[in-house]
Amino acid sequence: MLGGVCVVAVALDRHGRIVQLTGGLEALTYGERDGSLTERARALDAELQGAGFDARLSTAILQEMWEKWVMLASASAATCLLRGTVGAIEAVEGGADVTLRCLAEMTAVAAASGHPPREKFVEGTKTILTARGSNLVTSIYRDMQNGLPVEVEHILGDLTSKARRLGLDTPLLDAATVQLRVYQNLLLQKA
């Protein structure tokens, strides 16, 4: 199985359907998980060129998958815990510091799992997650704001489990995971 990273802005509508938001980045990165350039990976790359979104064959797809997870988990933890956009969080005293601590926790889990994020990625992510005036939020935050189910176990829960197995202290990751589990349970009770 090939590895892949998809970057696209989506949200659930009131009927629970996934809807692509306009004006977002649309990109797909893929590759063999061992980093080799196989014929099937090259064939897929040839097929996806010109498909209407950025398509890129990678020889480091596992690294890129971990980095996307770190970014998504950091942004989700910060926006859901602090209940605001990246810009709204950055605008208050201490907001950017909490966001950067979220990133540090997620980065530590990735590193302890054998996939330390590259420095360029970390620096770029810091810039994105602390951008003044940014309207950036994650789909988890949007779904939570709209009273819809969230992907807590897929994005934060699994990372929390990895942190526990590795003996890492991740208080912000834990708080975000528990907060979203409580939200999810309350949502299910209403259904």
Backbone bond lengths (Angstrom), bond angles and torsions (degrees), N, CA, C in turn:
res aa  C-N    CA-C-N  psi(-1)  N-CA   C-N-CA  omega(-1)  CA-C   N-CA-C  phi
1 M - - - 1.442 - - 1.522 108.71 -
2 L 1.314 116.38 135.12 1.458 121.38 175.82 1.518 109.75 -76.97
3 G 1.314 116.36 154.77 1.447 121.31 171.05 1.514 109.21 -93.37
4 G 1.315 116.70 158.38 1.454 119.32 -179.84 1.505 113.17 -156.15
5 V 1.310 114.87 153.79 1.460 123.25 175.62 1.516 107.23 -131.39
6 C 1.315 115.88 122.13 1.460 121.47 178.14 1.519 108.53 -111.87
7 V 1.299 116.61 131.48 1.455 121.70 175.82 1.522 107.35 -118.24
8 V 1.327 115.40 112.52 1.455 121.29 -179.52 1.531 107.45 -157.30
9 A 1.313 116.96 142.67 1.464 121.26 178.79 1.527 108.69 -89.13
10 V 1.342 115.52 118.53 1.460 120.84 179.98 1.518 110.16 -135.47
11 A 1.323 114.89 164.52 1.463 121.71 174.75 1.521 107.25 -152.13
12 L 1.314 115.65 161.68 1.456 120.54 172.27 1.516 108.56 -87.60
13 D 1.336 116.78 139.29 1.462 118.58 172.93 1.533 108.38 -88.14
14 R 1.315 117.89 -179.85 1.468 120.74 -174.01 1.520 112.46 -66.07
15 H 1.331 117.45 -12.41 1.463 121.95 177.87 1.533 111.56 -97.22
16 G 1.337 117.41 2.79 1.455 121.54 179.77 1.511 114.41 82.77
17 R 1.315 117.70 12.03 1.460 121.75 178.35 1.530 110.12 -87.93
18 I 1.324 116.17 144.90 1.467 120.72 177.42 1.520 108.17 -79.85
19 V 1.344 115.80 126.59 1.456 122.10 -178.61 1.528 108.10 -122.85
20 Q 1.319 116.73 130.38 1.458 120.71 176.65 1.516 109.42 -78.66
21 L 1.326 115.70 131.10 1.455 121.18 177.70 1.522 108.75 -84.18
22 T 1.308 116.72 146.36 1.459 120.50 -178.68 1.525 111.04 -82.34
23 G 1.309 114.87 157.32 1.460 121.37 175.02 1.513 114.29 79.45
24 G 1.323 117.81 6.33 1.453 119.61 -179.11 1.512 112.83 -94.19
25 L 1.284 115.15 170.70 1.455 122.09 176.00 1.523 108.25 -73.63
26 E 1.303 116.91 137.43 1.458 122.02 177.15 1.523 107.73 -125.91
27 A 1.327 116.22 109.19 1.456 119.62 -177.25 1.521 110.47 -147.89
28 L 1.320 115.54 147.44 1.452 122.60 176.67 1.522 107.93 -134.29
29 T 1.326 115.46 124.26 1.454 122.12 176.29 1.522 106.63 -117.07
30 Y 1.321 118.10 141.41 1.461 121.66 -173.23 1.509 108.99 -152.49
31 G 1.319 115.53 160.12 1.452 119.65 177.17 1.504 111.25 173.27
32 E 1.313 114.99 169.85 1.458 121.36 176.20 1.524 108.44 -67.95
33 R 1.320 115.28 139.00 1.463 119.12 -176.64 1.523 112.37 -67.35
34 D 1.326 118.35 -20.34 1.460 120.11 177.06 1.532 112.16 -91.21
35 G 1.326 117.24 1.97 1.460 121.91 177.09 1.516 115.25 85.39
36 S 1.301 117.50 -1.23 1.467 119.38 -178.64 1.532 111.10 -76.25
37 L 1.313 114.82 158.41 1.467 121.59 177.77 1.525 108.30 -104.68
38 T 1.316 116.06 83.83 1.459 121.35 -177.75 1.521 111.13 -82.25
39 E 1.303 114.17 166.61 1.463 120.57 177.84 1.529 110.43 -62.28
40 R 1.336 117.63 -41.25 1.472 118.82 -178.94 1.525 111.37 -66.21
41 A 1.316 117.80 -36.30 1.468 120.50 177.95 1.525 110.07 -67.15
42 R 1.316 116.74 -41.75 1.465 120.51 178.00 1.531 111.08 -65.45
43 A 1.342 116.80 -38.08 1.468 120.79 178.66 1.526 110.51 -65.47
44 L 1.326 116.76 -42.33 1.464 120.38 177.13 1.523 110.13 -62.22
45 D 1.315 116.33 -44.24 1.460 120.36 179.64 1.523 110.97 -59.67
46 A 1.312 117.63 -44.17 1.470 121.15 178.95 1.527 110.71 -62.23
47 E 1.322 116.61 -39.17 1.464 121.40 -178.89 1.533 111.70 -68.04
48 L 1.314 116.92 -35.20 1.467 120.41 -175.08 1.524 114.37 -85.63
49 Q 1.316 117.52 -14.56 1.462 119.33 178.19 1.533 108.92 -64.86
50 G 1.315 116.60 130.67 1.456 121.31 179.86 1.519 113.89 79.11
51 A 1.320 118.02 16.88 1.466 121.92 -177.57 1.528 113.54 -84.00
52 G 1.328 117.59 1.67 1.464 120.07 178.02 1.516 114.18 100.25
53 F 1.325 117.09 6.55 1.466 122.06 175.49 1.526 107.18 -149.27
54 D 1.332 116.02 163.22 1.460 119.56 178.18 1.527 108.72 -69.29
55 A 1.312 117.35 124.39 1.461 123.29 179.16 1.526 108.22 -124.15
56 R 1.358 115.51 132.27 1.463 118.38 -175.61 1.523 110.81 -145.21
57 L 1.315 115.99 129.12 1.457 122.98 175.11 1.528 108.36 -82.31
58 S 1.326 116.55 132.39 1.458 121.65 -177.12 1.526 110.86 -120.04
59 T 1.319 115.63 145.07 1.468 121.23 171.84 1.524 110.98 -101.26
60 A 1.338 116.31 9.16 1.469 121.98 178.40 1.525 109.73 -137.77
61 I 1.332 117.13 46.65 1.457 120.39 -171.71 1.531 112.58 -65.99
62 L 1.328 119.30 -37.54 1.464 119.29 178.03 1.525 111.20 -60.75
63 Q 1.319 116.33 -41.21 1.468 120.48 177.08 1.526 109.84 -61.51
64 E 1.305 116.83 -44.14 1.465 120.63 -178.87 1.526 111.45 -68.05
65 M 1.328 117.28 -34.15 1.465 120.43 176.77 1.530 110.23 -65.51
66 W 1.321 116.14 -45.27 1.466 119.59 177.63 1.524 110.89 -62.06
67 E 1.312 117.58 -42.16 1.463 119.75 -179.03 1.518 111.33 -65.05
68 K 1.312 118.29 -39.77 1.467 118.98 176.35 1.521 110.11 -62.45
69 W 1.331 116.79 -41.62 1.461 120.86 179.15 1.527 110.49 -60.94
70 V 1.318 116.90 -43.95 1.469 120.87 178.20 1.531 110.33 -59.81
71 M 1.323 116.88 -46.52 1.469 121.18 179.93 1.530 111.03 -62.18
72 L 1.332 116.47 -50.29 1.453 121.12 -177.43 1.525 111.76 -64.02
73 A 1.321 117.05 -43.75 1.457 120.47 179.63 1.529 111.41 -65.97
74 S 1.331 117.55 -40.74 1.467 120.87 179.00 1.522 111.47 -63.54
75 A 1.329 116.03 -48.06 1.467 120.35 179.78 1.523 111.17 -65.33
76 S 1.339 116.88 -39.64 1.468 120.01 179.60 1.517 111.18 -66.28
77 A 1.317 116.77 -46.10 1.471 119.88 179.37 1.524 110.24 -59.22
78 A 1.314 117.35 -47.68 1.469 120.32 -177.65 1.525 112.21 -65.77
79 T 1.329 117.70 -50.09 1.470 119.21 -175.54 1.523 111.89 -68.58
80 C 1.329 117.61 -36.66 1.470 119.61 -179.65 1.521 111.97 -74.97
81 L 1.319 117.49 -41.29 1.467 119.63 177.79 1.526 111.96 -66.49
82 L 1.321 115.74 -42.28 1.461 120.34 -173.46 1.520 112.78 -96.18
83 R 1.312 117.41 -4.70 1.465 125.06 173.23 1.524 113.56 55.02
84 G 1.319 115.19 54.61 1.453 118.78 177.60 1.511 112.28 -166.39
85 T 1.317 114.94 171.68 1.457 121.53 175.00 1.527 109.44 -72.00
86 V 1.316 116.00 165.75 1.459 120.41 176.21 1.528 109.98 -54.66
87 G 1.322 117.30 -44.07 1.466 120.94 -179.79 1.509 113.24 -65.66
88 A 1.335 117.47 -39.64 1.467 120.74 178.50 1.521 110.70 -65.91
89 I 1.316 116.76 -37.34 1.466 120.97 178.38 1.520 110.09 -69.13
90 E 1.327 116.50 -45.38 1.472 121.19 -179.65 1.524 111.46 -61.42
91 A 1.328 116.78 -30.44 1.471 121.46 -174.09 1.524 114.15 -72.49
92 V 1.330 117.94 -14.20 1.463 119.32 -178.89 1.523 110.47 -105.99
93 E 1.311 115.27 149.71 1.457 120.32 179.59 1.524 110.29 -57.70
94 G 1.310 116.10 127.63 1.460 122.11 179.15 1.518 114.59 87.44
95 G 1.318 117.56 -12.20 1.462 120.41 -176.76 1.520 113.29 -61.61
96 A 1.310 116.76 -50.22 1.471 120.18 -179.52 1.521 110.64 -63.75
97 D 1.332 117.04 -34.96 1.473 120.05 178.90 1.523 111.33 -62.89
98 V 1.328 117.45 -43.20 1.467 120.55 178.48 1.526 110.11 -63.81
99 T 1.329 116.43 -43.03 1.461 119.99 178.76 1.526 110.85 -60.57
100 L 1.315 117.27 -42.89 1.465 120.19 -179.84 1.526 111.68 -68.98
101 R 1.327 117.65 -29.50 1.470 119.97 174.30 1.529 110.26 -69.20
102 C 1.335 116.81 -36.78 1.477 119.77 173.91 1.523 109.42 -58.56
103 L 1.322 116.55 -48.25 1.452 121.38 179.67 1.525 110.71 -60.32
104 A 1.312 118.09 -41.76 1.469 121.33 -179.85 1.526 110.95 -62.80
105 E 1.329 117.36 -39.75 1.466 120.14 178.42 1.521 111.40 -65.17
106 M 1.325 116.53 -45.38 1.463 120.01 -178.66 1.522 110.36 -66.03
107 T 1.324 116.55 -38.62 1.455 121.79 178.08 1.527 110.56 -63.38
108 A 1.326 116.94 -39.18 1.466 121.20 179.18 1.528 111.07 -64.80
109 V 1.321 117.54 -39.40 1.467 120.30 178.22 1.530 109.94 -65.05
110 A 1.320 116.75 -45.11 1.468 120.24 178.84 1.528 110.77 -60.83
111 A 1.327 116.56 -45.33 1.468 120.54 -178.89 1.526 110.93 -63.16
112 A 1.335 117.00 -44.53 1.463 120.52 179.80 1.529 111.79 -67.24
113 S 1.326 116.56 -21.44 1.465 121.80 177.57 1.522 112.03 -86.70
114 G 1.335 116.75 1.81 1.454 121.09 177.53 1.510 115.09 94.24
115 H 1.336 116.86 10.18 1.466 121.00 -178.68 1.531 110.62 -131.40
116 P 1.333 117.64 65.01 1.459 118.98 -179.67 1.529 110.77 -62.24
117 P 1.325 117.50 127.87 1.466 119.93 178.16 1.529 110.78 -60.62
118 R 1.319 114.87 143.28 1.452 120.72 179.00 1.523 109.60 -69.42
119 E 1.318 115.37 148.82 1.474 121.55 -176.22 1.526 111.65 -57.93
120 K 1.317 117.04 -42.44 1.468 120.48 179.58 1.522 110.52 -60.32
121 F 1.340 117.32 -41.30 1.459 121.37 177.12 1.532 110.24 -62.62
122 V 1.323 117.35 -47.61 1.470 121.12 -177.95 1.518 110.36 -60.01
123 E 1.325 117.15 -46.19 1.465 120.01 -179.52 1.526 111.40 -64.38
124 G 1.317 117.68 -42.34 1.465 121.05 177.50 1.516 111.91 -63.87
125 T 1.326 116.77 -39.19 1.462 121.31 179.42 1.530 110.69 -67.79
126 K 1.308 117.38 -39.54 1.473 120.35 175.50 1.526 110.16 -57.26
127 T 1.310 116.54 -44.14 1.466 121.14 -179.96 1.525 110.57 -62.85
128 I 1.325 117.01 -46.45 1.470 121.30 -179.53 1.524 111.20 -63.09
129 L 1.330 117.20 -43.68 1.466 121.12 -173.87 1.525 114.67 -80.08
130 T 1.313 116.48 -5.23 1.473 119.38 177.85 1.523 111.94 -127.39
131 A 1.321 116.57 21.53 1.465 121.08 -176.09 1.528 111.64 -70.57
132 R 1.295 115.28 124.28 1.468 121.38 178.46 1.528 110.06 -59.81
133 G 1.324 116.30 129.42 1.458 122.35 175.55 1.521 115.40 76.90
134 S 1.326 118.03 3.52 1.463 121.34 -176.83 1.533 111.50 -66.84
135 N 1.316 116.18 137.61 1.466 121.93 175.04 1.520 111.98 -92.88
136 L 1.316 117.72 9.62 1.456 121.99 -176.86 1.526 111.82 -61.71
137 V 1.318 114.87 128.66 1.462 123.00 168.16 1.528 106.54 -140.23
138 T 1.315 116.47 165.99 1.458 120.37 177.03 1.521 109.77 -95.32
139 S 1.322 114.97 164.18 1.467 119.37 177.65 1.528 110.66 -62.92
140 I 1.319 118.22 -31.79 1.471 120.11 177.04 1.530 109.54 -61.08
141 Y 1.317 116.46 -45.94 1.465 119.46 179.95 1.528 110.97 -63.98
142 R 1.336 117.28 -44.94 1.473 119.94 178.57 1.523 111.06 -59.83
143 D 1.331 116.05 -45.10 1.461 119.59 -179.86 1.523 111.05 -63.53
144 M 1.323 117.26 -41.42 1.460 120.97 178.26 1.530 110.49 -62.11
145 Q 1.313 117.39 -44.41 1.463 121.27 179.25 1.527 111.91 -61.83
146 N 1.325 116.37 -27.64 1.461 120.79 -179.09 1.518 113.31 -97.07
147 G 1.334 117.18 9.36 1.456 120.72 177.41 1.517 114.20 69.70
148 L 1.304 117.09 29.35 1.461 122.62 -177.15 1.530 110.90 -107.86
149 P 1.331 118.28 162.45 1.464 120.46 176.40 1.531 111.13 -60.07
150 V 1.321 115.09 153.97 1.468 121.01 -178.85 1.524 110.35 -125.98
151 E 1.322 115.79 161.43 1.460 122.90 -178.50 1.533 112.00 -93.17
152 V 1.303 116.50 47.26 1.457 120.10 -174.69 1.523 112.36 -60.14
153 E 1.317 118.48 -44.86 1.466 119.81 -176.05 1.519 111.81 -69.92
154 H 1.312 117.40 -35.25 1.458 121.09 -177.28 1.524 112.70 -71.27
155 I 1.314 116.59 -37.39 1.461 119.72 -172.59 1.526 112.28 -100.79
156 L 1.325 116.84 -47.58 1.458 119.31 -177.57 1.527 113.12 -101.38
157 G 1.324 118.07 -40.09 1.459 121.03 -176.25 1.520 113.34 -59.38
158 D 1.326 116.59 -44.78 1.460 119.89 179.79 1.527 110.94 -65.66
159 L 1.310 116.92 -38.59 1.465 120.63 177.89 1.527 110.32 -66.24
160 T 1.330 116.73 -39.26 1.470 121.44 176.85 1.529 110.02 -60.64
161 S 1.331 116.89 -44.42 1.470 120.89 178.99 1.520 110.82 -61.49
162 K 1.323 117.01 -42.70 1.468 120.43 178.15 1.530 110.25 -61.73
163 A 1.315 116.98 -43.22 1.468 120.79 179.77 1.531 110.55 -60.33
164 R 1.331 117.16 -42.59 1.471 120.53 179.59 1.529 110.35 -62.98
165 R 1.348 116.54 -47.39 1.467 120.12 -179.41 1.528 111.60 -61.11
166 L 1.331 116.11 -31.12 1.462 120.81 -179.07 1.524 113.03 -88.38
167 G 1.328 117.10 -3.23 1.461 121.37 179.63 1.520 114.10 73.42
168 L 1.323 117.05 25.44 1.465 120.94 -178.78 1.519 111.47 -90.17
169 D 1.299 116.00 143.91 1.468 122.61 175.62 1.528 107.87 -92.59
170 T 1.329 116.27 113.61 1.464 121.71 -177.06 1.531 109.58 -131.84
171 P 1.332 117.56 71.26 1.463 119.68 -174.33 1.526 114.84 -62.83
172 L 1.319 118.71 -35.81 1.469 119.49 179.70 1.529 111.13 -73.83
173 L 1.319 117.04 -40.91 1.458 120.63 174.98 1.526 110.04 -60.50
174 D 1.333 116.50 -44.41 1.464 120.40 178.97 1.525 110.77 -61.92
175 A 1.323 117.42 -46.01 1.466 121.16 -178.79 1.519 111.28 -62.37
176 A 1.330 117.23 -43.52 1.464 120.19 179.58 1.523 110.47 -64.91
177 T 1.319 117.36 -42.06 1.461 121.48 -179.80 1.525 110.66 -63.05
178 V 1.315 116.67 -48.10 1.466 120.20 -179.92 1.526 110.54 -64.57
179 Q 1.316 117.33 -42.83 1.470 120.09 179.56 1.517 110.58 -59.12
180 L 1.315 118.00 -43.48 1.463 121.18 -179.27 1.527 112.09 -73.20
181 R 1.337 117.29 -30.87 1.474 119.58 174.31 1.529 110.58 -66.49
182 V 1.315 116.11 -41.48 1.471 119.71 176.79 1.527 109.38 -61.53
183 Y 1.309 117.20 -48.10 1.455 121.52 177.39 1.522 110.48 -54.96
184 Q 1.327 116.78 -48.73 1.471 121.35 -177.68 1.538 110.48 -61.99
185 N 1.329 117.43 -43.11 1.459 119.86 179.27 1.525 111.89 -63.87
186 L 1.321 117.14 -41.68 1.469 120.14 178.00 1.527 110.80 -63.55
187 L 1.316 115.95 -38.26 1.461 121.09 177.79 1.530 110.65 -63.08
188 L 1.317 117.00 -42.59 1.457 120.74 179.60 1.533 111.40 -67.21
189 Q 1.329 117.15 -34.73 1.466 120.62 178.43 1.532 111.93 -65.60
190 K 1.335 115.88 -31.39 1.471 120.34 179.41 1.519 111.63 -75.16
191 A 1.334 116.64 -24.31 1.470 120.57 -173.94 1.524 113.22 -71.88
